[in-house]
């Protein structure tokens, strides 16, 4: 994917956060890219966790999963 140029207006909190991220010589562009990627990954993780919690709360689904597990255990060869 080709790089795209964007423009962002930073408020005081965002500017302070960017200052923290660029300590140690990281460029502003790199710091912003890394922050965007990290935030997107964290959000995806939260969405997956919420979906997993909803699935785990579904009694019918849990009952069916237990039945399938029981059948699989019964089919497993002794040994």
TIVO-2410 file (N, C-alpha, C; in nm, 3 decimals):
# residues 79
REC num residu      c1      c2      c3 atome chaine
REC   1      X   0.084  -0.118   0.000     N      A
REC   1      X   0.000   0.000   0.000    CA      A
REC   1      X   0.089   0.125   0.000     C      A
REC   2      X   0.056   0.218  -0.081     N      A
REC   2      X   0.132   0.341  -0.088    CA      A
REC   2      X   0.110   0.424   0.038     C      A
REC   3      X   0.213   0.494   0.079     N      A
REC   3      X   0.199   0.580   0.195    CA      A
REC   3      X   0.108   0.696   0.161     C      A
REC   4      X   0.031   0.737   0.262     N      A
REC   4      X  -0.060   0.849   0.244    CA      A
REC   4      X  -0.026   0.958   0.344     C      A
REC   5      X  -0.031   1.078   0.300     N      A
REC   5      X  -0.004   1.193   0.384    CA      A
REC   5      X  -0.135   1.239   0.448     C      A
REC   6      X  -0.132   1.262   0.579     N      A
REC   6      X  -0.249   1.315   0.647    CA      A
REC   6      X  -0.206   1.436   0.729     C      A
REC   7      X  -0.302   1.516   0.767     N      A
REC   7      X  -0.278   1.632   0.851    CA      A
REC   7      X  -0.362   1.616   0.976     C      A
REC   8      X  -0.302   1.646   1.091     N      A
REC   8      X  -0.373   1.629   1.217    CA      A
REC   8      X  -0.353   1.753   1.302     C      A
REC   9      X  -0.459   1.799   1.365     N      A
REC   9      X  -0.449   1.908   1.462    CA      A
REC   9      X  -0.440   1.846   1.600     C      A
REC  10      X  -0.335   1.876   1.672     N      A
REC  10      X  -0.314   1.819   1.804    CA      A
REC  10      X  -0.356   1.918   1.912     C      A
REC  11      X  -0.436   1.869   2.007     N      A
REC  11      X  -0.464   1.951   2.124    CA      A
REC  11      X  -0.347   1.935   2.220     C      A
REC  12      X  -0.353   1.998   2.336     N      A
REC  12      X  -0.240   1.993   2.429    CA      A
REC  12      X  -0.210   1.851   2.475     C      A
REC  13      X  -0.313   1.773   2.504     N      A
REC  13      X  -0.292   1.636   2.552    CA      A
REC  13      X  -0.228   1.550   2.444     C      A
REC  14      X  -0.275   1.564   2.321     N      A
REC  14      X  -0.218   1.486   2.211    CA      A
REC  14      X  -0.075   1.528   2.182     C      A
REC  15      X  -0.047   1.657   2.190     N      A
REC  15      X   0.090   1.705   2.168    CA      A
REC  15      X   0.184   1.654   2.276     C      A
REC  16      X   0.136   1.651   2.401     N      A
REC  16      X   0.218   1.598   2.510    CA      A
REC  16      X   0.242   1.449   2.491     C      A
REC  17      X   0.140   1.376   2.447     N      A
REC  17      X   0.156   1.233   2.422    CA      A
REC  17      X   0.256   1.210   2.310     C      A
REC  18      X   0.250   1.290   2.206     N      A
REC  18      X   0.344   1.276   2.096    CA      A
REC  18      X   0.487   1.306   2.141     C      A
REC  19      X   0.502   1.404   2.231     N      A
REC  19      X   0.634   1.433   2.286    CA      A
REC  19      X   0.690   1.311   2.359     C      A
REC  20      X   0.605   1.244   2.435     N      A
REC  20      X   0.649   1.124   2.507    CA      A
REC  20      X   0.689   1.016   2.407     C      A
REC  21      X   0.610   0.997   2.303     N      A
REC  21      X   0.636   0.891   2.205    CA      A
REC  21      X   0.761   0.917   2.122     C      A
REC  22      X   0.799   1.042   2.108     N      A
REC  22      X   0.916   1.073   2.025    CA      A
REC  22      X   1.045   1.086   2.104     C      A
REC  23      X   1.038   1.069   2.235     N      A
REC  23      X   1.161   1.071   2.316    CA      A
REC  23      X   1.250   0.956   2.271     C      A
REC  24      X   1.376   0.980   2.268     N      A
REC  24      X   1.469   0.876   2.228    CA      A
REC  24      X   1.496   0.874   2.080     C      A
REC  25      X   1.445   0.973   2.009     N      A
REC  25      X   1.482   0.985   1.869    CA      A
REC  25      X   1.384   0.926   1.768     C      A
REC  26      X   1.270   0.876   1.813     N      A
REC  26      X   1.171   0.824   1.718    CA      A
REC  26      X   1.109   0.942   1.644     C      A
REC  27      X   1.095   0.930   1.515     N      A
REC  27      X   1.036   1.040   1.437    CA      A
REC  27      X   0.888   1.053   1.470     C      A
REC  28      X   0.836   1.170   1.447     N      A
REC  28      X   0.693   1.194   1.471    CA      A
REC  28      X   0.608   1.101   1.386     C      A
REC  29      X   0.647   1.086   1.260     N      A
REC  29      X   0.571   0.999   1.170    CA      A
REC  29      X   0.570   0.855   1.220     C      A
REC  30      X   0.687   0.806   1.260     N      A
REC  30      X   0.695   0.668   1.309    CA      A
REC  30      X   0.616   0.652   1.438     C      A
REC  31      X   0.625   0.748   1.529     N      A
REC  31      X   0.552   0.741   1.655    CA      A
REC  31      X   0.401   0.737   1.630     C      A
REC  32      X   0.354   0.818   1.537     N      A
REC  32      X   0.211   0.822   1.506    CA      A
REC  32      X   0.168   0.691   1.441     C      A
REC  33      X   0.248   0.640   1.347     N      A
REC  33      X   0.215   0.511   1.283    CA      A
REC  33      X   0.205   0.400   1.387     C      A
REC  34      X   0.306   0.393   1.476     N      A
REC  34      X   0.305   0.288   1.577    CA      A
REC  34      X   0.185   0.301   1.671     C      A
REC  35      X   0.152   0.424   1.709     N      A
REC  35      X   0.038   0.445   1.798    CA      A
REC  35      X  -0.093   0.404   1.732     C      A
REC  36      X  -0.108   0.436   1.605     N      A
REC  36      X  -0.229   0.397   1.532    CA      A
REC  36      X  -0.242   0.245   1.524     C      A
REC  37      X  -0.133   0.179   1.492     N      A
REC  37      X  -0.136   0.033   1.479    CA      A
REC  37      X  -0.165  -0.032   1.613     C      A
REC  38      X  -0.099   0.017   1.719     N      A
REC  38      X  -0.121  -0.039   1.853    CA      A
REC  38      X  -0.265  -0.020   1.898     C      A
REC  39      X  -0.320   0.098   1.874     N      A
REC  39      X  -0.458   0.127   1.915    CA      A
REC  39      X  -0.557   0.040   1.839     C      A
REC  40      X  -0.534   0.021   1.710     N      A
REC  40      X  -0.624  -0.064   1.630    CA      A
REC  40      X  -0.618  -0.208   1.678     C      A
REC  41      X  -0.499  -0.257   1.709     N      A
REC  41      X  -0.486  -0.394   1.759    CA      A
REC  41      X  -0.555  -0.408   1.893     C      A
REC  42      X  -0.541  -0.311   1.980     N      A
REC  42      X  -0.606  -0.315   2.112    CA      A
REC  42      X  -0.758  -0.314   2.096     C      A
REC  43      X  -0.808  -0.232   2.005     N      A
REC  43      X  -0.952  -0.225   1.982    CA      A
REC  43      X  -1.005  -0.358   1.929     C      A
REC  44      X  -0.931  -0.417   1.833     N      A
REC  44      X  -0.970  -0.548   1.782    CA      A
REC  44      X  -0.974  -0.650   1.894     C      A
REC  45      X  -0.876  -0.644   1.983     N      A
REC  45      X  -0.873  -0.737   2.096    CA      A
REC  45      X  -0.992  -0.720   2.187     C      A
REC  46      X  -1.031  -0.595   2.211     N      A
REC  46      X  -1.149  -0.570   2.296    CA      A
REC  46      X  -1.276  -0.619   2.228     C      A
REC  47      X  -1.284  -0.598   2.097     N      A
REC  47      X  -1.402  -0.645   2.025    CA      A
REC  47      X  -1.410  -0.797   2.027     C      A
REC  48      X  -1.296  -0.865   2.009     N      A
REC  48      X  -1.295  -1.010   2.014    CA      A
REC  48      X  -1.331  -1.060   2.154     C      A
REC  49      X  -1.281  -0.992   2.256     N      A
REC  49      X  -1.312  -1.031   2.393    CA      A
REC  49      X  -1.461  -1.015   2.421     C      A
REC  50      X  -1.520  -0.908   2.371     N      A
REC  50      X  -1.664  -0.886   2.391    CA      A
REC  50      X  -1.745  -0.993   2.318     C      A
REC  51      X  -1.701  -1.028   2.198     N      A
REC  51      X  -1.770  -1.133   2.122    CA      A
REC  51      X  -1.758  -1.268   2.193     C      A
REC  52      X  -1.640  -1.298   2.245     N      A
REC  52      X  -1.619  -1.424   2.318    CA      A
REC  52      X  -1.705  -1.428   2.443     C      A
REC  53      X  -1.717  -1.316   2.512     N      A
REC  53      X  -1.800  -1.310   2.632    CA      A
REC  53      X  -1.947  -1.333   2.597     C      A
REC  54      X  -1.991  -1.276   2.486     N      A
REC  54      X  -2.130  -1.296   2.443    CA      A
REC  54      X  -2.156  -1.442   2.408     C      A
REC  55      X  -2.060  -1.504   2.342     N      A
REC  55      X  -2.074  -1.645   2.306    CA      A
REC  55      X  -2.075  -1.731   2.432     C      A
REC  56      X  -1.985  -1.699   2.524     N      A
REC  56      X  -1.977  -1.777   2.649    CA      A
REC  56      X  -2.105  -1.763   2.731     C      A
REC  57      X  -2.174  -1.652   2.719     N      A
REC  57      X  -2.297  -1.629   2.796    CA      A
REC  57      X  -2.418  -1.699   2.733     C      A
REC  58      X  -2.403  -1.752   2.612     N      A
REC  58      X  -2.514  -1.818   2.542    CA      A
REC  58      X  -2.528  -1.962   2.594     C      A
REC  59      X  -2.629  -1.985   2.678     N      A
REC  59      X  -2.647  -2.118   2.740    CA      A
REC  59      X  -2.667  -2.227   2.636     C      A
REC  60      X  -2.745  -2.200   2.534     N      A
REC  60      X  -2.768  -2.302   2.431    CA      A
REC  60      X  -2.637  -2.340   2.362     C      A
REC  61      X  -2.555  -2.241   2.333     N      A
REC  61      X  -2.427  -2.267   2.267    CA      A
REC  61      X  -2.335  -2.347   2.359     C      A
REC  62      X  -2.331  -2.309   2.487     N      A
REC  62      X  -2.247  -2.384   2.582    CA      A
REC  62      X  -2.294  -2.527   2.597     C      A
REC  63      X  -2.426  -2.548   2.602     N      A
REC  63      X  -2.481  -2.683   2.614    CA      A
REC  63      X  -2.444  -2.766   2.491     C      A
REC  64      X  -2.458  -2.706   2.373     N      A
REC  64      X  -2.423  -2.777   2.250    CA      A
REC  64      X  -2.273  -2.810   2.245     C      A
REC  65      X  -2.190  -2.717   2.287     N      A
REC  65      X  -2.046  -2.742   2.290    CA      A
REC  65      X  -2.013  -2.857   2.385     C      A
REC  66      X  -2.081  -2.862   2.499     N      A
REC  66      X  -2.058  -2.971   2.594    CA      A
REC  66      X  -2.101  -3.105   2.535     C      A
REC  67      X  -2.211  -3.104   2.461     N      A
REC  67      X  -2.257  -3.227   2.396    CA      A
REC  67      X  -2.156  -3.275   2.291     C      A
REC  68      X  -2.105  -3.182   2.212     N      A
REC  68      X  -2.007  -3.218   2.109    CA      A
REC  68      X  -1.881  -3.272   2.175     C      A
REC  69      X  -1.835  -3.207   2.280     N      A
REC  69      X  -1.717  -3.254   2.351    CA      A
REC  69      X  -1.739  -3.394   2.407     C      A
REC  70      X  -1.856  -3.417   2.462     N      A
REC  70      X  -1.889  -3.549   2.515    CA      A
REC  70      X  -1.886  -3.654   2.407     C      A
REC  71      X  -1.944  -3.623   2.290     N      A
REC  71      X  -1.942  -3.717   2.178    CA      A
REC  71      X  -1.800  -3.744   2.130     C      A
REC  72      X  -1.719  -3.639   2.123     N      A
REC  72      X  -1.581  -3.656   2.079    CA      A
REC  72      X  -1.503  -3.743   2.178     C      A
REC  73      X  -1.526  -3.724   2.306     N      A
REC  73      X  -1.459  -3.806   2.407    CA      A
REC  73      X  -1.501  -3.952   2.394     C      A
REC  74      X  -1.629  -3.974   2.365     N      A
REC  74      X  -1.680  -4.110   2.351    CA      A
REC  74      X  -1.620  -4.180   2.227     C      A
REC  75      X  -1.591  -4.103   2.123     N      A
REC  75      X  -1.536  -4.158   2.000    CA      A
REC  75      X  -1.384  -4.178   2.006     C      A
REC  76      X  -1.321  -4.112   2.100     N      A
REC  76      X  -1.175  -4.121   2.110    CA      A
REC  76      X  -1.134  -4.262   2.148     C      A
REC  77      X  -1.036  -4.310   2.077     N      A
REC  77      X  -0.988  -4.447   2.103    CA      A
REC  77      X  -0.924  -4.452   2.241     C      A
REC  78      X  -0.947  -4.561   2.315     N      A
REC  78      X  -0.882  -4.573   2.446    CA      A
REC  78      X  -0.731  -4.579   2.429     C      A
REC  79      X  -0.663  -4.528   2.526     N      A
REC  79      X  -0.524  -4.547   2.511    CA      A
REC  79      X  -0.434  -4.451   2.565     C      A
***
